[in-house]
């Protein structure tokens, strides 16, 4: 074995000794939280027995309106420590993921949804790819979208095509938030200072060794999804404007194209009038031209407005989230309130 591979194996053993934080953002998941916790705890027990990997669960309540917080605070620790972080209101999933990352106390960090559609049984596979194969970012992606409507499949495809347009580091298509970051990858992600965050993009942008694991999402067993079509459209716009400048480039190309068409049309009118004595086209063509150009200008102004809004948010430097309550239960059975880790992105 080479010196480099020996050092890598030693680094992974040290990372395993540091442990794994499992971050689960929650929003109105009271009906299925107990069952989800039991499934994750069972996997944590296996990791402890087979790999001597210490784990902790970090539940982030993102301003739920049901009993999610009350149930989370009653979840037992063992074999994992249990942290419960309650945000002061609903800040959105990206803020909840960041809160979990900021509060994770162990080396590696694994993110998964709280609706049960991310199978806890897959955690062992992600951990194996990290510890055995040395990957720093192990992300999951839907194996297929055959059961989804044609419109949604097409929209997703064009979203990734647009966000990856001209990007040096591509965001894998169909990748989700269910992923594991090694200690150094988690440290790199913490160094991202922006407040308008797109988790999938940032975790791809940091680089390191990355691997895709395909999976079949489970059916939601409890409650109803909060992701409406309008919410998904908003999230897509947020991701595009937070992570990519492709809309600005498209707006510029559209402006150049319209200017070229207008120039050709103008030259054609000029030649036809001066040389062939044709009449200048009347009001209908002028009105149509003004409407087309005016509509394109409004679209471009809207795109610029989205980016200016992002700049305004960054300049204001408001915290991404506020913590209302924070508690920790250790696997030994003790419970204590812990102050929030010092961070510029949150306030308690």
C-alpha positions as CSV (number, residue, x, y, z in Angstrom):
1,X,0.0,0.0,0.0
2,X,1.4,3.4,-0.9
3,X,2.0,6.2,1.5
4,X,-0.8,8.2,0.1
5,X,-3.4,5.4,0.4
6,X,-2.2,4.7,3.9
7,X,-2.7,8.3,4.9
8,X,-6.2,8.3,3.3
9,X,-7.2,5.2,5.2
10,X,-5.8,6.7,8.4
11,X,-7.8,9.9,7.8
12,X,-11.0,7.9,7.2
13,X,-10.4,6.0,10.5
14,X,-10.0,9.3,12.3
15,X,-13.2,10.6,10.7
16,X,-15.0,7.5,11.8
17,X,-13.8,8.0,15.3
18,X,-15.2,11.5,15.2
19,X,-18.6,10.2,14.2
20,X,-21.6,11.1,12.1
21,X,-24.3,13.8,12.5
22,X,-27.6,13.0,10.9
23,X,-29.5,16.2,10.2
24,X,-33.3,15.9,9.7
25,X,-35.2,19.1,8.9
26,X,-38.9,18.9,10.0
27,X,-42.0,20.8,9.1
28,X,-45.3,19.4,10.3
29,X,-44.1,15.9,10.5
30,X,-45.7,15.0,13.8
31,X,-47.6,11.9,12.5
32,X,-44.6,10.0,11.3
33,X,-41.7,11.3,13.4
34,X,-41.7,8.6,16.0
35,X,-41.6,5.8,13.4
36,X,-38.8,7.6,11.5
37,X,-36.8,8.1,14.6
38,X,-37.0,4.4,15.4
39,X,-35.8,3.4,11.9
40,X,-32.9,5.8,12.1
41,X,-32.0,4.7,15.6
42,X,-31.9,1.1,14.3
43,X,-29.5,2.0,11.6
44,X,-27.4,3.9,14.1
45,X,-27.2,0.9,16.3
46,X,-25.9,-1.2,13.4
47,X,-23.3,1.4,12.6
48,X,-22.2,1.4,16.2
49,X,-21.9,-2.4,16.4
50,X,-20.3,-3.0,13.0
51,X,-18.2,0.1,12.5
52,X,-17.9,1.5,16.0
53,X,-19.3,4.7,14.5
54,X,-20.8,7.2,17.0
55,X,-23.8,9.1,15.7
56,X,-26.1,11.9,16.7
57,X,-29.4,13.0,15.4
58,X,-30.1,16.7,14.8
59,X,-33.8,17.4,14.4
60,X,-34.5,20.9,13.1
61,X,-38.1,22.1,13.6
62,X,-38.7,24.7,11.0
63,X,-41.6,26.5,12.6
64,X,-44.1,23.6,12.5
65,X,-47.7,24.4,13.3
66,X,-48.5,20.9,14.6
67,X,-47.0,18.9,17.5
68,X,-43.7,18.2,15.7
69,X,-41.6,20.1,18.2
70,X,-43.3,18.5,21.3
71,X,-42.8,15.0,19.8
72,X,-39.2,15.7,18.8
73,X,-38.4,16.7,22.4
74,X,-39.7,13.4,23.7
75,X,-37.6,11.2,21.4
76,X,-35.2,9.0,23.3
77,X,-31.5,9.1,22.9
78,X,-29.5,5.9,22.5
79,X,-27.6,4.6,20.7
80,X,-27.3,8.2,19.3
81,X,-27.3,11.6,21.0
82,X,-30.4,13.6,20.0
83,X,-30.4,17.4,19.4
84,X,-33.6,19.3,18.9
85,X,-33.2,22.7,17.3
86,X,-36.4,24.8,17.1
87,X,-36.4,27.8,14.8
88,X,-38.3,30.9,15.8
89,X,-40.5,30.6,12.6
90,X,-40.7,28.9,9.3
91,X,-37.5,30.0,7.4
92,X,-37.6,27.4,4.7
93,X,-35.8,24.1,4.1
94,X,-32.5,25.7,3.1
95,X,-32.3,27.6,6.4
96,X,-33.2,24.4,8.3
97,X,-30.4,22.5,6.5
98,X,-28.0,25.3,7.4
99,X,-29.1,25.3,11.1
100,X,-28.5,21.5,11.2
101,X,-25.1,21.9,9.7
102,X,-24.2,24.7,12.2
103,X,-25.3,22.5,15.1
104,X,-23.7,19.2,14.0
105,X,-21.1,18.4,16.5
106,X,-19.5,15.3,15.0
107,X,-17.2,15.0,11.9
108,X,-19.3,13.9,8.9
109,X,-22.8,15.1,8.3
110,X,-25.7,13.3,6.6
111,X,-28.8,15.2,5.5
112,X,-32.2,13.5,5.0
113,X,-35.8,14.6,4.8
114,X,-38.2,14.0,7.7
115,X,-41.1,12.8,5.6
116,X,-39.9,9.2,5.4
117,X,-39.3,9.2,1.7
118,X,-35.5,9.0,2.2
119,X,-35.1,5.4,3.3
120,X,-32.9,5.1,6.5
121,X,-31.7,1.7,5.3
122,X,-29.7,3.5,2.6
123,X,-27.6,5.3,5.3
124,X,-25.3,2.2,5.6
125,X,-24.6,2.4,1.9
126,X,-23.7,6.1,2.0
127,X,-21.4,5.5,5.1
128,X,-19.7,2.6,3.2
129,X,-19.0,4.7,0.2
130,X,-17.4,7.3,2.6
131,X,-15.4,5.0,4.9
132,X,-14.6,2.2,2.6
133,X,-14.2,3.9,-0.8
134,X,-13.0,7.3,0.4
135,X,-15.7,9.6,-1.2
136,X,-16.2,13.0,0.4
137,X,-19.7,13.7,-1.0
138,X,-22.1,10.7,-1.5
139,X,-25.3,12.0,-2.9
140,X,-28.5,10.1,-3.8
141,X,-30.5,10.6,-7.0
142,X,-33.8,9.2,-8.2
143,X,-33.2,6.1,-10.3
144,X,-36.0,7.2,-12.7
145,X,-39.0,9.5,-13.1
146,X,-41.2,7.1,-15.0
147,X,-44.1,7.5,-12.5
148,X,-44.1,11.3,-12.8
149,X,-46.2,13.4,-15.2
150,X,-44.6,14.3,-18.5
151,X,-44.7,18.0,-17.7
152,X,-42.8,17.6,-14.4
153,X,-40.2,15.4,-16.0
154,X,-39.6,17.9,-18.8
155,X,-39.5,20.8,-16.4
156,X,-36.9,19.1,-14.2
157,X,-34.8,18.3,-17.3
158,X,-34.8,21.9,-18.5
159,X,-34.2,23.3,-15.0
160,X,-30.9,21.3,-14.8
161,X,-30.0,22.2,-18.3
162,X,-30.5,25.9,-17.6
163,X,-28.7,25.9,-14.2
164,X,-25.7,24.0,-15.6
165,X,-25.5,26.2,-18.7
166,X,-21.9,27.4,-18.7
167,X,-21.2,26.1,-15.2
168,X,-17.8,24.8,-14.5
169,X,-19.1,22.5,-11.8
170,X,-22.2,20.7,-12.9
171,X,-25.1,19.9,-10.5
172,X,-26.0,16.3,-11.0
173,X,-29.5,15.9,-12.5
174,X,-32.2,14.4,-10.2
175,X,-29.9,14.6,-7.2
176,X,-31.6,15.3,-3.9
177,X,-30.7,16.6,-0.5
178,X,-30.2,13.1,0.9
179,X,-26.5,13.0,1.0
180,X,-23.4,12.5,3.2
181,X,-20.5,14.9,3.5
182,X,-17.2,13.9,4.9
183,X,-15.7,16.0,7.7
184,X,-13.6,18.1,5.3
185,X,-16.5,18.5,2.9
186,X,-18.8,19.6,5.8
187,X,-16.1,22.1,6.9
188,X,-15.9,23.5,3.3
189,X,-19.7,23.9,3.2
190,X,-19.7,25.8,6.5
191,X,-17.3,28.3,4.9
192,X,-19.9,29.4,2.4
193,X,-21.0,32.8,3.6
194,X,-24.0,33.5,1.4
195,X,-27.4,33.8,2.8
196,X,-29.4,32.9,-0.3
197,X,-28.5,29.3,-0.4
198,X,-29.0,26.4,-2.8
199,X,-27.9,23.3,-1.0
200,X,-27.6,21.0,-4.0
201,X,-25.5,23.5,-5.9
202,X,-23.2,24.4,-3.0
203,X,-22.5,20.8,-2.0
204,X,-21.6,20.1,-5.6
205,X,-19.5,23.2,-6.0
206,X,-17.1,22.4,-3.2
207,X,-15.7,19.6,-5.2
208,X,-13.7,16.7,-3.6
209,X,-14.5,13.1,-4.5
210,X,-18.2,12.7,-5.2
211,X,-20.3,9.7,-6.0
212,X,-23.9,9.1,-7.0
213,X,-26.1,6.5,-5.5
214,X,-29.4,5.8,-7.2
215,X,-32.5,4.9,-5.1
216,X,-36.3,4.6,-5.2
217,X,-38.0,7.2,-3.0
218,X,-40.5,5.6,-0.6
219,X,-44.1,6.6,-0.7
220,X,-45.0,9.2,1.9
221,X,-46.7,7.2,4.7
222,X,-48.0,10.1,6.8
223,X,-49.4,13.6,6.2
224,X,-49.4,15.5,2.9
225,X,-46.6,17.2,1.0
226,X,-46.2,20.9,1.4
227,X,-44.5,21.2,-2.0
228,X,-47.2,22.6,-4.3
229,X,-46.4,23.4,-8.0
230,X,-46.1,27.1,-7.2
231,X,-43.7,26.3,-4.3
232,X,-41.5,24.2,-6.6
233,X,-41.5,27.0,-9.2
234,X,-40.4,29.4,-6.5
235,X,-37.7,27.0,-5.4
236,X,-36.5,26.6,-9.0
237,X,-36.2,30.4,-9.4
238,X,-34.5,30.7,-6.1
239,X,-31.9,28.0,-7.1
240,X,-31.3,29.6,-10.5
241,X,-30.8,33.1,-9.2
242,X,-28.8,32.0,-6.2
243,X,-26.4,29.7,-8.0
244,X,-26.3,30.5,-11.7
245,X,-26.0,33.6,-13.9
246,X,-27.5,31.7,-16.9
247,X,-30.8,33.7,-16.8
248,X,-28.7,36.9,-17.2
249,X,-26.8,35.5,-20.1
250,X,-30.0,34.3,-21.8
251,X,-31.5,37.8,-21.3
252,X,-28.4,39.3,-22.9
253,X,-28.6,36.9,-25.9
254,X,-32.3,37.6,-26.2
255,X,-31.6,41.4,-26.3
256,X,-28.9,40.9,-29.0
257,X,-31.2,38.7,-31.0
258,X,-34.1,41.2,-30.9
259,X,-31.7,44.0,-31.8
260,X,-30.4,42.0,-34.8
261,X,-33.9,41.2,-36.0
262,X,-34.9,44.9,-35.6
263,X,-31.7,46.0,-37.6
264,X,-32.4,43.6,-40.4
265,X,-36.1,44.6,-40.5
266,X,-35.1,48.3,-40.6
267,X,-32.6,47.8,-43.4
268,X,-35.2,45.9,-45.4
269,X,-37.7,48.8,-45.0
270,X,-35.1,51.4,-45.9
271,X,-34.1,49.5,-49.1
272,X,-37.6,48.8,-50.1
273,X,-38.6,52.5,-49.6
274,X,-35.6,54.2,-51.2
275,X,-34.9,51.8,-54.1
276,X,-38.2,50.1,-54.9
277,X,-40.6,52.8,-53.7
278,X,-42.6,50.6,-51.4
279,X,-44.9,52.1,-48.8
280,X,-43.7,52.1,-45.2
281,X,-45.6,49.3,-43.2
282,X,-48.4,50.8,-41.2
283,X,-49.4,50.8,-37.6
284,X,-50.1,47.0,-37.1
285,X,-46.4,46.1,-37.7
286,X,-45.3,48.9,-35.5
287,X,-47.6,48.0,-32.7
288,X,-46.6,44.3,-32.9
289,X,-42.9,45.3,-32.8
290,X,-43.3,47.6,-29.8
291,X,-45.3,44.9,-27.9
292,X,-42.6,42.2,-28.6
293,X,-39.7,44.4,-27.6
294,X,-41.6,45.8,-24.6
295,X,-42.4,42.3,-23.4
296,X,-38.8,41.2,-23.8
297,X,-37.6,44.3,-21.9
298,X,-40.0,43.5,-19.0
299,X,-38.7,40.0,-18.8
300,X,-35.1,41.2,-18.7
301,X,-36.0,43.8,-16.0
302,X,-37.7,41.0,-14.0
303,X,-34.5,38.8,-14.3
304,X,-32.4,41.8,-13.2
305,X,-34.8,42.5,-10.3
306,X,-34.4,38.9,-9.0
307,X,-30.6,39.3,-8.9
308,X,-30.8,42.8,-7.4
309,X,-33.1,41.4,-4.7
310,X,-30.5,38.7,-3.9
311,X,-27.8,41.4,-3.7
312,X,-30.0,43.4,-1.3
313,X,-30.5,40.4,0.9
314,X,-26.7,39.8,1.0
315,X,-25.9,43.4,1.7
316,X,-28.4,43.6,4.6
317,X,-26.6,40.6,6.1
318,X,-29.6,39.4,8.2
319,X,-29.2,36.1,10.0
320,X,-30.5,33.1,7.9
321,X,-32.4,31.8,10.9
322,X,-33.1,32.4,14.6
323,X,-33.1,29.7,17.2
324,X,-36.0,29.7,19.7
325,X,-35.1,26.5,21.6
326,X,-32.2,24.1,21.6
327,X,-31.8,20.9,23.7
328,X,-29.5,17.9,23.7
329,X,-30.0,14.4,25.0
330,X,-26.9,12.2,25.3
331,X,-26.9,8.5,24.8
332,X,-26.0,8.1,28.4
333,X,-29.5,9.4,29.3
334,X,-28.7,12.9,30.5
335,X,-30.5,15.9,29.0
336,X,-29.2,19.5,28.9
337,X,-29.8,22.7,27.2
338,X,-26.9,23.8,25.1
339,X,-26.2,27.3,23.7
340,X,-26.1,27.6,20.0
341,X,-22.6,27.3,18.4
342,X,-21.2,30.7,17.5
343,X,-22.1,31.6,14.0
344,X,-22.6,34.7,12.0
345,X,-25.5,33.2,10.1
346,X,-27.9,32.7,13.1
347,X,-29.0,34.4,16.3
348,X,-30.5,33.0,19.4
